[in-house]
């Protein structure tokens, strides 16, 4: 049976979806963007700050499900500009131990919600 994961420490959904769904021991997160969970304003100062906000939002969703980044087995990064890859990767990498980091793909897209530069989703196992 699926369990809906919700936390006020991450942005509220801006459409007909939930922050995450737990099915058995597997957590499927929705993509997170750089919305401040309190003000619901975008944090777009620079790509590093934006990516950090995305990861903090994801951390809050994982914690609401009783997990950490150590539980993540797969992540997907959508970026607007592949030239930002190194800078995004630098911030993203601070949240994982390189020896146990998840599988991942990074995809350049032509558009993301609210005109953001990066969106990240994850799958985690308890």
C-alpha atoms as one frame of an Amber mdcrd trajectory, in Angstrom:
protein
   0.000   0.000   0.000   1.354   3.423  -0.873   1.911   6.114   1.725   2.001
   9.790   0.797   4.976  11.674   2.240   4.420  15.337   3.117   6.523  17.851
   5.000   6.321  21.594   5.496  10.137  21.658   5.460  10.037  21.292   1.664
   7.953  23.294  -0.812   4.302  22.362  -1.106   3.436  20.824  -4.484   2.465
  23.331  -7.156   0.294  20.845  -9.041  -1.582  17.548  -8.707   1.249  15.516
  -7.186   2.849  14.788  -3.814   6.362  15.440  -2.537   6.987  11.699  -2.403
   5.284   8.315  -2.333   6.511   5.427  -0.187   5.619   1.991  -1.525   6.879
  -0.774   0.719  10.514   0.134   1.374  10.901   2.232  -1.766  10.531   6.015
  -1.824   9.790   7.796  -5.088  10.280  11.548  -4.843   8.850  14.199  -7.083
  11.335  16.556  -8.639  12.449  19.361  -6.369  13.266  22.849  -7.575  14.781
  25.790  -5.712  11.651  27.007  -3.951  12.105  28.255  -0.410   9.620  26.126
   1.592   8.561  29.032   3.810   8.191  31.913   1.369   7.568  29.726  -1.715
   9.872  32.153  -3.549  12.539  30.896  -5.933  16.170  30.947  -4.776  18.037
  31.723  -7.996  21.031  33.804  -6.840  23.497  31.589  -8.732  23.563  27.955
  -9.851  25.354  26.777  -6.690  22.814  28.454  -4.384  19.965  27.154  -6.517
  21.320  23.592  -6.463  21.892  23.744  -2.706  18.243  24.787  -2.168  17.105
  21.872  -4.333  19.218  19.465  -2.275  17.982  20.935   1.029  14.409  20.454
  -0.181  15.208  16.871  -1.131  16.849  16.296   2.252  13.626  17.424   3.975
  11.530  15.027   1.881  13.891  12.129   2.597  13.848  12.916   6.328  10.036
  13.027   6.318  10.179   9.433   5.098  12.735   8.456   7.756  15.610   8.347
   5.272  18.820  10.181   4.378  20.889  10.587   1.236  22.534   7.264   2.155
  19.232   5.569   1.219  19.187   7.053  -2.291  19.806   4.474  -5.020  18.913
   6.554  -8.098  18.715  10.220  -8.925  17.851  12.203 -12.005  19.093  15.736
 -12.620  17.410  17.912 -15.211  19.366  21.024 -16.165  18.733  23.867 -18.555
  22.350  24.389 -19.552  24.934  21.596 -19.709  27.602  24.270 -19.170  26.359
  24.390 -15.536  27.008  20.658 -15.056  30.350  21.006 -13.220  29.007  23.606
 -10.800  25.805  21.639 -10.122  27.798  18.432  -9.704  30.102  20.118  -7.185
  27.165  21.025  -4.905  25.325  17.731  -5.479  28.467  15.747  -4.606  28.687
  17.315  -1.139  25.527  15.444  -0.139  26.851  11.957  -0.955  29.745   9.726
   0.010  31.487   9.060  -3.289  31.874   5.351  -2.426  28.129   4.846  -1.919
  26.694   7.492  -4.251  23.557   6.494  -6.186  23.206   5.727  -9.854  22.356
   8.889 -11.771  21.666  10.522 -15.071  21.877  14.192 -15.945  19.767  15.465
 -18.812  19.703  18.869 -20.476  16.149  20.020 -21.126  14.560  22.936 -22.950
  12.416  24.069 -20.024  11.710  23.468 -16.338   8.886  24.622 -14.025   8.925
  28.307 -13.109  11.959  28.880 -15.347  14.432  27.273 -12.922  17.832  25.982
 -14.002  17.879  22.633 -12.188  15.395  20.011 -10.938  16.313  16.789  -9.127
  14.287  13.670  -8.317  15.359  10.552  -6.413  14.477   6.979  -5.577  15.492
   5.700  -2.142  15.276   2.320  -0.376  14.850   1.839   3.378
